[in-house]
Amino acid sequence: MHDESIKSVPSYIAYQMPTGPKIAGKSPEDEDIVSDYELRYRRMAENILLGMFQITYGPDSRILSANPVMARMLGYERPEDIIGRPANDLFIRSAEFDELVADLVSQGSVAGREIRLRRKEGAEIWISVQAWKLGITPDKLIVIEGFVADVTEQRVFEQEMHYHESELNRYALALSLSNRKLNLLSSITRHDILNNLTGLRGYLDLMKEEFTDTALREYLTAQEEIIETITEQIQFTRDYQDLGVETPQWFDTNEVILMAAATLPLPPVTLTVETGDLWIYADPMLGKVFYNLLENALRHGGKLTRICFRTEVSGDSARILCEDDGTGILAQFKEAIFVRKHFKNTGFGLFLSRDILGITGLSIREKGEPGKGARFVITVPVGSFRVGHGAG
């Protein structure tokens, strides 16, 4: 702790003087100690990378001392150029000086306080201050000592970041509004198209009842198939619109597969689910992936009799396998089925499935042997799977 009288602090003007002041009543040994202290103080002030200062606060606030770093920070060549100048001239707002001193008086010291100072040419800089109350002069001025660091660049960077963040938020809001309008338009359009397709399908049914000509009925059947394809495409746009909208969650693989299977006419095909207690982190549309795998097997598997889901877990990954005993997929179509190029159908289901899995880093490939059944492999990376009851 410092005494209130500055007389008890012989170093407060140490840097600006070639030797320390002689203190009455002190022995030569004490004076040597003081001189040694002041020498160390001077060396520290000259070599430290922070600005150092001593100022007074009161009716006639002055800069008592400063090191070279402090002088350069304020745009001066030497400390002597600012020593003795009015301290208030340094502050952009005198109220910041008053607030700093008030906290020093009440707390004894401050650290990390950011305030603005004025450079020689008038430019503004931000500094971070660590200061303490050193004492009081005989004419009742408070003496303050401390260190400062120039944080102007950091402040400018933070302001730029804040500006860019505000701009991003503004663009995000505008994009969200645009997406909302587009989704509303898509929903209305999709609803109207499906209603028209339903009406068109009804007229085709009436025509098939009224006309018995074989050639005409074949044309009508072809039109029904086209209507069914269009319906599937419209339904795909609804599913794809919902992709990635909701936050990913943890799912019990076994439960999701069984729920997907419950919506499909499986018999006489036997379904086996041997996924154990594997939980995976995925988009809430995960059920659509397993539905598509099952529907794809039933539609394209030929005379298959079984579909099996099982898992393989190693240290850094897990795999979910969907295997059947159907006709399998030819080598040239193993990738095409995921990009809507499969020769039998639109490929919407598997295309959508790959995108759903990709949201959380999962991948899917077909690795079956043609003629011996399809084998879809979903790879789950480390961090996106857990094993155990209630792992989610």
C-alpha positions as CSV (number, residue, x, y, z in Angstrom):
1,M,0.0,0.0,0.0
2,H,1.1,3.5,-0.8
3,D,1.0,6.4,1.7
4,E,-1.3,9.2,0.8
5,S,1.5,11.8,0.8
6,I,3.6,11.7,-2.3
7,K,6.7,12.4,-0.2
8,S,6.7,8.7,0.7
9,V,7.0,7.7,-2.9
10,P,10.4,9.0,-4.1
11,S,10.1,7.4,-7.6
12,Y,7.1,9.4,-8.9
13,I,9.3,11.7,-10.9
14,A,12.2,9.2,-11.2
15,Y,12.0,8.8,-15.0
16,Q,12.2,12.5,-15.9
17,M,15.1,13.2,-13.5
18,P,18.7,12.0,-13.9
19,T,18.8,11.1,-10.2
20,G,16.2,10.6,-7.6
21,P,15.3,13.3,-5.1
22,K,17.1,13.3,-1.8
23,I,14.8,12.6,1.1
24,A,15.4,14.4,4.3
25,G,16.2,12.2,7.3
26,K,17.4,9.3,5.3
27,S,20.7,7.6,5.7
28,P,23.2,7.3,2.8
29,E,22.3,3.6,2.7
30,D,18.7,4.4,2.2
31,E,19.5,6.9,-0.5
32,D,21.5,4.3,-2.3
33,I,18.6,2.0,-2.2
34,V,16.3,4.7,-3.6
35,S,18.8,5.5,-6.4
36,D,19.1,1.8,-7.3
37,Y,15.3,1.5,-7.4
38,E,15.0,4.6,-9.7
39,L,17.7,3.2,-12.0
40,R,15.7,0.0,-12.3
41,Y,12.5,1.9,-12.9
42,R,14.2,4.0,-15.6
43,R,15.5,0.9,-17.4
44,M,12.1,-0.8,-17.3
45,A,10.4,2.3,-18.7
46,E,12.9,2.5,-21.6
47,N,12.6,-1.2,-22.6
48,I,9.0,-2.2,-21.8
49,L,6.7,-2.6,-24.8
50,L,3.8,-0.9,-23.0
51,G,3.3,2.8,-22.5
52,M,4.1,4.0,-19.0
53,F,2.9,7.3,-17.5
54,Q,2.5,9.3,-14.3
55,I,-0.1,12.1,-14.3
56,T,-1.7,14.3,-11.7
57,Y,-5.5,14.9,-11.4
58,G,-6.9,18.1,-10.0
59,P,-7.3,21.8,-11.0
60,D,-4.0,21.7,-12.7
61,S,-3.6,18.2,-14.1
62,R,-0.2,17.5,-15.7
63,I,1.8,14.7,-17.3
64,L,4.6,14.0,-14.8
65,S,6.5,11.3,-16.7
66,A,6.2,9.1,-19.8
67,N,8.3,6.5,-21.4
68,P,9.3,6.4,-25.1
69,V,6.5,4.0,-26.0
70,M,3.9,6.3,-24.5
71,A,5.3,9.3,-26.4
72,R,5.3,7.5,-29.8
73,M,1.8,6.2,-29.1
74,L,0.7,9.9,-28.8
75,G,2.6,11.0,-31.9
76,Y,5.6,12.6,-30.2
77,E,9.3,11.8,-30.8
78,R,10.5,12.0,-27.2
79,P,9.0,11.7,-23.7
80,E,10.2,15.3,-23.0
81,D,7.8,16.5,-25.7
82,I,4.7,15.6,-23.5
83,I,6.0,15.9,-19.9
84,G,4.5,18.9,-18.3
85,R,1.6,19.2,-20.7
86,P,-2.0,19.4,-19.4
87,A,-3.3,15.9,-18.8
88,N,-6.8,16.8,-19.9
89,D,-5.5,17.6,-23.4
90,L,-4.9,13.9,-23.9
91,F,-8.5,12.8,-23.4
92,I,-11.2,13.0,-26.1
93,R,-13.8,13.2,-23.4
94,S,-12.7,14.7,-20.1
95,A,-15.5,12.8,-18.4
96,E,-13.6,9.6,-19.1
97,F,-10.7,11.0,-17.2
98,D,-13.0,11.9,-14.3
99,E,-14.6,8.4,-14.3
100,L,-11.1,6.8,-14.3
101,V,-10.0,8.8,-11.3
102,A,-13.2,8.2,-9.4
103,D,-12.8,4.4,-9.8
104,L,-9.1,4.7,-8.7
105,V,-10.1,6.6,-5.6
106,S,-12.8,4.1,-4.7
107,Q,-11.1,0.9,-5.8
108,G,-7.4,1.7,-5.6
109,S,-6.7,0.5,-9.1
110,V,-8.3,-0.3,-12.5
111,A,-7.4,-2.9,-15.2
112,G,-8.5,-3.3,-18.8
113,R,-10.4,0.0,-18.9
114,E,-10.6,1.1,-22.6
115,I,-10.6,4.9,-23.2
116,R,-9.8,7.2,-26.0
117,L,-6.8,9.6,-26.2
118,R,-5.9,12.3,-28.6
119,R,-2.7,12.1,-30.6
120,K,-0.5,15.1,-31.5
121,E,-2.1,15.5,-34.9
122,G,-5.6,15.2,-33.5
123,A,-6.3,11.6,-34.4
124,E,-8.2,9.4,-32.0
125,I,-6.7,6.2,-30.5
126,W,-8.1,3.6,-28.2
127,I,-6.0,2.4,-25.3
128,S,-6.4,-0.2,-22.6
129,V,-5.4,1.2,-19.2
130,Q,-4.0,-0.5,-16.1
131,A,-3.5,2.2,-13.5
132,W,-3.4,2.8,-9.7
133,K,-3.5,5.7,-7.4
134,L,0.1,6.5,-6.4
135,G,-0.4,9.2,-3.8
136,I,-1.2,12.9,-3.3
137,T,1.1,15.9,-3.9
138,P,1.5,18.6,-1.3
139,D,-0.9,20.8,-3.3
140,K,-3.6,18.1,-3.0
141,L,-3.3,16.7,-6.6
142,I,-3.9,13.0,-7.0
143,V,-0.9,11.2,-8.7
144,I,-1.8,8.3,-11.0
145,E,0.6,5.8,-12.4
146,G,0.0,3.0,-14.9
147,F,0.5,1.2,-18.2
148,V,-1.3,1.5,-21.5
149,A,-1.6,-0.7,-24.6
150,D,-2.8,0.6,-28.0
151,V,-5.9,-1.4,-28.9
152,T,-7.0,0.9,-31.8
153,E,-6.6,-1.9,-34.4
154,Q,-8.5,-4.3,-32.3
155,R,-11.3,-1.8,-31.9
156,V,-11.5,-1.1,-35.6
157,F,-11.5,-4.8,-36.3
158,E,-14.4,-5.3,-33.8
159,Q,-16.3,-2.5,-35.3
160,E,-15.8,-4.0,-38.8
161,M,-16.9,-7.4,-37.5
162,H,-20.0,-5.8,-35.9
163,Y,-20.8,-4.1,-39.2
164,H,-20.4,-7.2,-41.3
165,E,-22.4,-9.2,-38.7
166,S,-25.2,-6.6,-39.0
167,E,-25.1,-6.8,-42.8
168,L,-25.2,-10.6,-42.7
169,N,-28.2,-10.5,-40.3
170,R,-29.9,-8.1,-42.7
171,Y,-29.2,-10.3,-45.7
172,A,-30.3,-13.4,-43.7
173,L,-33.5,-11.7,-42.8
174,A,-34.2,-10.7,-46.4
175,L,-33.3,-14.2,-47.6
176,S,-35.6,-15.8,-45.0
177,L,-38.4,-13.6,-46.1
178,S,-37.8,-14.4,-49.7
179,N,-37.7,-18.2,-48.9
180,R,-40.9,-17.9,-46.9
181,K,-42.6,-16.3,-49.9
182,L,-41.2,-18.9,-52.3
183,N,-42.2,-21.7,-50.1
184,L,-45.7,-20.3,-49.8
185,L,-45.9,-20.0,-53.6
186,S,-44.6,-23.5,-54.0
187,S,-47.1,-24.9,-51.5
188,I,-50.0,-23.2,-53.2
189,T,-48.8,-24.2,-56.7
190,R,-48.2,-27.8,-55.6
191,H,-51.6,-28.0,-54.0
192,D,-53.3,-26.7,-57.2
193,I,-51.4,-29.1,-59.4
194,L,-52.2,-32.1,-57.3
195,N,-55.9,-31.2,-57.3
196,N,-55.9,-30.9,-61.1
197,L,-54.1,-34.3,-61.4
198,T,-56.7,-35.9,-59.1
199,G,-59.5,-34.5,-61.4
200,L,-57.6,-35.7,-64.5
201,R,-57.2,-39.2,-63.0
202,G,-61.0,-39.3,-62.3
203,Y,-61.8,-38.5,-65.9
204,L,-59.4,-41.2,-67.0
205,D,-61.2,-43.7,-64.8
206,L,-64.6,-42.7,-66.3
207,M,-63.2,-43.1,-69.8
208,K,-61.8,-46.6,-69.0
209,E,-65.3,-47.6,-67.8
210,E,-67.0,-46.2,-70.9
211,F,-64.7,-47.3,-73.7
212,T,-63.7,-50.9,-74.2
213,D,-61.4,-50.5,-77.2
214,T,-58.1,-52.3,-76.4
215,A,-55.9,-49.7,-78.1
216,L,-57.7,-46.8,-76.4
217,R,-57.4,-48.4,-73.0
218,E,-53.7,-48.9,-73.5
219,Y,-53.4,-45.1,-74.2
220,L,-55.4,-44.4,-71.1
221,T,-53.2,-46.7,-69.0
222,A,-50.1,-44.9,-70.4
223,Q,-51.6,-41.5,-69.4
224,E,-52.3,-42.9,-65.9
225,E,-48.7,-43.8,-65.5
226,I,-47.6,-40.3,-66.6
227,I,-50.0,-38.8,-64.1
228,E,-48.5,-41.0,-61.4
229,T,-44.9,-39.9,-62.3
230,I,-45.9,-36.2,-62.2
231,T,-47.5,-36.8,-58.8
232,E,-44.3,-38.3,-57.5
233,Q,-42.3,-35.4,-58.8
234,I,-44.6,-32.9,-57.2
235,Q,-44.4,-34.8,-53.9
236,F,-40.6,-34.8,-54.2
237,T,-40.5,-31.0,-54.4
238,R,-42.4,-30.9,-51.1
239,D,-39.9,-33.2,-49.4
240,Y,-36.9,-31.4,-50.8
241,Q,-38.3,-28.1,-49.7
242,D,-38.3,-29.4,-46.1
243,L,-34.8,-30.7,-46.3
244,G,-32.5,-29.1,-43.7
245,V,-35.2,-26.8,-42.3
246,E,-35.2,-28.4,-38.8
247,T,-32.2,-28.9,-36.5
248,P,-30.6,-32.3,-36.6
249,Q,-31.4,-34.7,-33.7
250,W,-30.3,-38.0,-32.3
251,F,-32.4,-41.0,-33.6
252,D,-32.7,-44.6,-32.5
253,T,-32.0,-46.4,-35.8
254,N,-34.1,-49.4,-35.0
255,E,-37.2,-47.3,-34.2
256,V,-36.9,-45.1,-37.3
257,I,-36.6,-48.1,-39.6
258,L,-39.6,-49.8,-38.1
259,M,-41.7,-46.7,-38.4
260,A,-40.7,-46.3,-42.1
261,A,-41.6,-49.9,-42.8
262,A,-45.0,-49.6,-41.1
263,T,-46.2,-47.4,-44.0
264,L,-45.3,-49.9,-46.8
265,P,-47.0,-53.1,-48.0
266,L,-44.1,-55.5,-47.2
267,P,-45.7,-59.1,-47.3
268,P,-44.7,-61.5,-48.6
269,V,-41.2,-59.9,-48.2
270,T,-39.7,-60.6,-44.8
271,L,-38.1,-57.6,-43.1
272,T,-35.3,-58.1,-40.5
273,V,-34.0,-55.2,-38.4
274,E,-30.7,-56.0,-36.5
275,T,-29.4,-52.5,-35.8
276,G,-29.1,-53.0,-32.0
277,D,-28.8,-49.9,-29.9
278,L,-27.3,-47.6,-32.5
279,W,-28.2,-44.0,-32.4
280,I,-27.3,-41.6,-35.1
281,Y,-27.3,-37.8,-35.4
282,A,-29.2,-36.8,-38.5
283,D,-31.8,-34.5,-40.1
284,P,-35.4,-35.1,-38.9
285,M,-36.1,-36.4,-42.4
286,L,-34.0,-39.5,-41.7
287,G,-37.1,-41.7,-41.8
288,K,-37.5,-40.8,-45.5
289,V,-34.1,-42.4,-46.2
290,F,-35.1,-45.8,-44.8
291,Y,-38.6,-45.5,-46.5
292,N,-36.9,-44.8,-49.8
293,L,-34.5,-47.8,-49.4
294,L,-37.4,-50.1,-48.6
295,E,-39.6,-48.7,-51.4
296,N,-36.7,-49.0,-53.9
297,A,-36.2,-52.7,-53.0
298,L,-39.9,-53.5,-53.4
299,R,-40.2,-51.6,-56.7
300,H,-37.0,-52.7,-58.4
301,G,-35.9,-55.9,-56.6
302,G,-37.7,-58.3,-58.7
303,K,-38.7,-61.5,-57.0
304,L,-37.0,-60.7,-53.7
305,T,-38.1,-62.5,-50.5
306,R,-36.2,-60.7,-47.7
307,I,-34.8,-57.3,-46.7
308,C,-32.4,-57.0,-43.8
309,F,-31.0,-53.9,-41.9
310,R,-28.0,-54.5,-39.8
311,T,-25.1,-52.5,-38.4
312,E,-21.3,-52.7,-38.1
313,V,-19.6,-50.5,-35.5
314,S,-15.8,-49.8,-35.3
315,G,-13.8,-47.3,-33.3
316,D,-14.1,-44.3,-35.6
317,S,-17.2,-45.1,-37.7
318,A,-20.4,-47.0,-37.9
319,R,-22.1,-48.6,-40.9
320,I,-25.8,-49.3,-41.5
321,L,-26.4,-51.9,-44.2
322,C,-29.6,-52.5,-46.1
323,E,-29.4,-55.8,-48.0
324,D,-31.9,-57.8,-50.1
325,D,-32.0,-60.9,-52.2
326,G,-33.4,-59.2,-55.3
327,T,-31.9,-58.7,-58.7
328,G,-29.3,-56.2,-57.6
329,I,-28.0,-53.2,-59.5
330,L,-25.7,-53.2,-62.5
331,A,-22.2,-51.7,-62.0
332,Q,-22.8,-48.9,-64.4
333,F,-25.9,-47.7,-62.5
334,K,-24.5,-47.8,-58.9
335,E,-23.8,-44.0,-58.9
336,A,-26.5,-43.0,-61.4
337,I,-29.3,-44.1,-59.1
338,F,-28.3,-41.3,-56.7
339,V,-28.4,-38.6,-59.4
340,R,-31.7,-39.3,-61.1
341,K,-30.2,-41.3,-64.0
342,H,-31.6,-44.8,-63.2
343,F,-33.2,-46.2,-66.3
344,K,-36.3,-47.6,-64.6
345,N,-37.6,-44.6,-62.6
346,T,-37.0,-41.0,-61.7
347,G,-34.5,-41.7,-58.9
348,F,-35.9,-39.0,-56.7
349,G,-36.0,-41.1,-53.6
350,L,-32.3,-42.1,-53.5
351,F,-31.2,-38.6,-54.7
352,L,-33.1,-37.1,-51.8
353,S,-31.7,-39.8,-49.4
354,R,-28.1,-38.9,-50.2
355,D,-28.8,-35.2,-49.5
356,I,-30.6,-35.9,-46.2
357,L,-27.7,-38.0,-44.9
358,G,-25.1,-35.4,-46.2
359,I,-26.5,-32.7,-43.9
360,T,-24.7,-34.3,-40.9
361,G,-21.8,-35.9,-42.7
362,L,-23.3,-39.3,-43.4
363,S,-22.8,-41.0,-46.8
364,I,-24.5,-43.8,-48.8
365,R,-23.2,-46.1,-51.5
366,E,-24.5,-49.2,-53.3
367,K,-22.0,-52.2,-53.0
368,G,-24.1,-55.2,-53.8
369,E,-23.3,-57.9,-56.4
370,P,-25.5,-57.7,-59.5
371,G,-27.8,-60.8,-59.7
372,K,-27.4,-61.4,-55.9
373,G,-29.2,-58.5,-54.4
374,A,-28.7,-54.9,-53.6
375,R,-26.5,-53.8,-50.7
376,F,-26.7,-50.1,-49.6
377,V,-24.1,-49.0,-47.1
378,I,-24.7,-45.9,-45.0
379,T,-21.4,-44.7,-43.3
380,V,-21.7,-42.7,-40.1
381,P,-18.6,-40.7,-39.0
382,V,-17.2,-40.5,-35.5
383,G,-19.2,-38.0,-33.4
384,S,-22.4,-38.7,-35.3
385,F,-23.2,-42.1,-33.7
386,R,-23.6,-43.5,-30.2
387,V,-24.3,-47.0,-29.0
388,G,-26.4,-47.8,-26.0
389,H,-29.9,-47.6,-24.7
390,G,-31.1,-44.0,-24.5
391,A,-27.8,-42.7,-26.1
392,G,-29.7,-39.9,-27.7
